[in-house]
Amino acid sequence: MVDKKVPLGIKIVSILLILPVLATLIMFFIGSMSKAALMLPDSKKIELMQTTQWKLLNITTIEQFDTYTKKTIPSNNPSLIWGIFIGIIALILAISLWNFKLWSRMGTLIYSCFTILMSILWFFPGATGKTSFLFGKFFSIVTYAVIIYYLNRPNIKEQFTGGKNL
């Protein structure tokens, strides 16, 4: 078997798949630290609320601090657990792309379509109630559309199929 050189585009696609995984792991780590923050005495919570990051969140009372902190604990946040699950899939796809696994190209196409669909849902009122992530979701749509285009290019398809017309 001849070793194939991994094209730059496949490396970039793999990195783009891994970046959200890293972000999710960071959020999981921060969430795990939040559990410890809940156990702090009220005087320490008040001291923390005086820092810039808490002021930016407009958290001014201990009740707000506790409510916000509880939302960031992984076991209290289903979307974070979902993110970890999706992150594992993305990691498997990224590694498999480097190895030119036939199913990894198709899996990445399906993953990209799913990500675009979920990102589009964020644009509808009531889907999340938040608008702060709209630029990120727009960027996500464009990024995954480019990934779909790239993986459907004939020379890239051929890398994964070995010249077979699949």
N, C-alpha and C positions, 0 to 999 in steps of 0.2 A: 504494500500500500504506500502510495506517495503522500508525503506530508504536504498539506496545502498551507500556503501563506495566508494568514488572516488579513483580509482587506481592511484598510483604515475605517471604512464605513461600518463594517461589522464591529470593530472595536468601539467606535463612537456609539452605535446602537446599544451595545452591551453596557457601556458606561451610563448611558441615559436610562437604562433599565435598573441599574444598581443605585443611582443617586436617590430615588425615592425610598429605597430600602434603608439606606444610611439615615435619611431624615426620619423614618419611622423608628429606627433603633434609638436615635437621639431623643425622640419624643417619649419612647418607652423608658429610657434612662431618666429623663426629667420627671416623668410620671411616677417612677419608683421613688425618686427623691421627695416627691410631693407627700407621700405617705408619712415620711419622717417629719415634714413641715407641719402636718396636722398635730403632731405630738408636742410641738413646741409650746412653752408657756405663752400666755397672752402678751406679756411684755415683749417677748422676742418677735411675735407676729406683728405687733405694732411697729417695732423697729424695722422689720422687713418692709412693711407697707410704706415706709418713708423713702425707700429706694426708688430710683427712676423707673425701673421696669414695672413695679406695682402701681406707681402713679400713672403711667401710660395706660394701664389697664383700668384706671379709674376705680381702684379698690381702696375703699376708705374705712371700712368697718371689719371687725373680726369675723362677723357672719359672712360677709362677702368673700373674705380671704378663705374661710373654710369651705364655702360653696364652690368657689373657683378651683381650689386645690383638690377637692374631692373629684371634680370632673376630669382632672388630669391623671388620676390614678388608673393604671391600665385595667384593673379588674372592674372599675366603674365606667369605663369608656369603651363601648362596643366597637366604635369606629377605629380605635387604636388596635384592638384585637384583629379586626378585619384588615387593617393596614399591614399587620404582621403576616397574616395569611397570604395576602396579595404579594407582599414583599418576598416571601419564600418562593412563590411561583415566579416572580420576576428574576430572582437570583438564579433559579434553576434554568430559566430561559436564557439568561445572559451567559452563563457558563456553557450551556449547550450550543449556543450560536458560535462560540469560539471553536467548538469541536465539529461544526458543520453537521450536527444531527438533523436528519431530514424533518423530523417532527418539530424541531425548535423554530424553524422559520414559520411554519404554519401556526404554532403556538404563539409566537410573537405577534403575528398578524391578528390573531383572535384577541390576544391581550390588548393590543393597540386599539382595535375597534371597540372593545369593552371600555377602555380608558377614555376614549373620545366620547362614547355615549354617556358615561358617568359625568364627564366634564360638562357636556351640553346640558345635562339635567340641573347643574348648578346655576345656569342662567335663568331658569324659570322661577318666578316669584313663589315663595313658600317652600321651595325645595330645601333650602337650608336656613333661610331668614338672614343670611349674611351676604354682604357684598365685598368683603375685604379680600376674598380669594379669587375674585373674578379675573384679574389680570393673570394670575397663576393658572387658572383653568383655561383661559384663552391660549396661553403659552403652551399648555399641555396638549390642547387640541392640535395646534400647529405642529408641535414636535412629533406627536404620534402619527399625524397625517404624513409627515416627511418620512417617518420610519416605514409606514405602509408603502409609500411610493418607492423607497429605496429597496426594500425587500422584494418588490415585484419587478425590479429591473431584470431583464433577461440574463445578463452575465452573473448576477447575484443568485438568481434562481438556479442557474446551472451549477454554481458552487455547491449547492445543497442537494441537487438531484443527480450529480455526476453525469450530466448531459442527457439524462432520461427526460422525456417529455411528460411530466406529471402534472 
